């Protein structure tokens, strides 16, 4: 039995590859708390974006030439 979830308008699907053992552990951890993996990942991504807002990349330090 497959479960079809219709994405919200304006949403995008994101796929990633992780080790099977990490996936299984994450799935078990979220299930034990009654959470969905998607909801937890969205919360982490939202927090990351708040802490690291998009913008220009920091300039690389200038290299000093030999004298």
N, C-alpha and C positions, 0 to 999 in steps of 0.2 A: 504494500500500500504506500503510494507516494503522496506526499503532502505538497500542495501547490500554494505558494504564498505570492499574492499579487503585490508588487512593489508600489509604494506610494508615488503619486505623480511627482515628477521632477527628481526621482531618486536614480541612482546608478548602482549597478551590480559590481562587486569587487571580488576577485578570486585571488587566492594566495596558496602557495604550497608550503606546508610545514610537515615536520616529521610526524609520523602516525602516532607515536607515543605521546608527543606534546598535544596533538589534537584530542586524543583519548583522555588525557589528564585534564585538559581544559573543559571538555564536554562533561566529565564526571564532576569537576569542581563547580561548574555553573549549575548543573542539575541538582547537586546536593543543596544548593542555596535557593532552588526554585527559580533560577534565572535562565534566560536564553542567551546562547553564545553571541548572537547578533547584537542584542541589547548591551551586553558587557563590552564588546568590541567598539560599538558606536560611542559609548561613554568614554572609553580610553582614547579614542581618536579625537573626540571633542575636547577632552582635557589637554591633549598634546597640542592641538591647534590653538587653544587659549594661551598656553604657555610658550608656544613658538609661532607667533602670528606670521602668516605669509608676507613676504616682502623681498626686497633685494637681498641677495646673498652678501654677507660681510666681505669687504675687500680683503684680498690676500695681503699679507705683510710685504712691504717692498724689500726686494733683495738688494743687498749692498754689494757693490763691486769691489774687487781687490784694488788696492792702491799701489 
